Amino acid sequence: MNSQDKVIESLTKTIEVMSNELALLREQVAYLTQKLYGKSSEKVVHQPGQLSLFGEENLPEEESDLPRSD
């Protein structure tokens, strides 16, 4: 093997390692972007005796519960 072949082999390995690292970094960016800007599941914990700001406990659950406008 001459010196040019060794240099080419070394550069090929370096490119392969850097390509793998780039793919990993892109996956990390996608994951962190999803965590930062994606949907989150916030769980609402209602305290006993605490009133709701939006009055959810007074909302009708079905259409049949709505007042009629006859």
N, C-alpha and C positions, 0 to 999 in steps of 0.2 A: 504494500500500500504506500503510495507516495504521499507527500505532505498535503497536496490539494484534496485528496480523498479524505484524509483525516479531518481537515478543516470543514469540508462539506458534511461529513458525518457528525461532527461536533455541532455545527450550526443547525443541522436537521434535528438533532436531539434537543437543542435549545428552543427551537421553534415549537416542537411538540410539547415541551414542558410549559412554555409560555401560553400556548393555545389552551392547554388544560387549565392553567391558572385563570386565564381570561374567562373561560366557561364557568368556572367556579365563582368568580367575582360577579359575573352577570346573574347567576342564580341567587347570590346573596343580595344583590341590588333589587331584584324582582321580589324576593321574599320580604325584605325590609320595607320596600315601597308598599306592598300589600298590607303589612302590619301597620304602617303609618297611615295610609289613606284608605284601606279597605274597610269593609263592613266589620263592625265589632258587635259582640253580643253582650250588651249591658244588661245586667239583671237588676230589676227594681225591687228593693226591699221596702215594704210598707211597714211603718212603725204603728203599733196599736194606738188608736186615738188621734193619729195625725191625719189631718184633712188633705185631700188631694188637690193640687194646684189646678188641675184641669177637670175635676169633678168626674173622674172615670166611674166612680161607684154609682153615679146617677144615670149613666148612659143606658139606653134600651139595648137589649141583647139581640132582639129579633125585630123584623119589620112589623109584626103583629103587635108589638109593644108601643109602636109610634102612635101619637094622637092622629085621629082622622081629620081631614079638612073637608068634610061634607057640607 
